[in-house]
């Protein structure tokens, strides 16, 4: 069985990480937990429920973006380190 080469364009990965950082900051900036509904009744209760659901959705999205960012950073570092290790091994063979 032969090993397939994995070719990762580090510049594209870094660009994606940069975009995810911007997205994460935008999500953080858009989260308002101090939403307050004045009054009582069905509409007020429903607005509170919508706000709570929106906060859960926003927090979940933020969590997913941050985890994707961490994954890409680790994948990039692993690829670069592996590439450097192989280059060093080839230099010692020469």
Residue pairs with C-beta under 8 A, 6 or more apart in sequence:
6 79
8 75
8 76
8 79
10 76
10 79
10 80
13 72
13 75
13 76
14 76
16 72
17 69
17 72
17 73
17 76
20 65
20 68
20 69
20 72
21 69
23 65
24 62
24 65
24 66
24 69
27 58
27 61
27 62
27 65
28 62
30 58
31 55
31 58
31 59
31 62
33 55
35 48
35 51
37 44
37 47
37 48
37 51
38 44
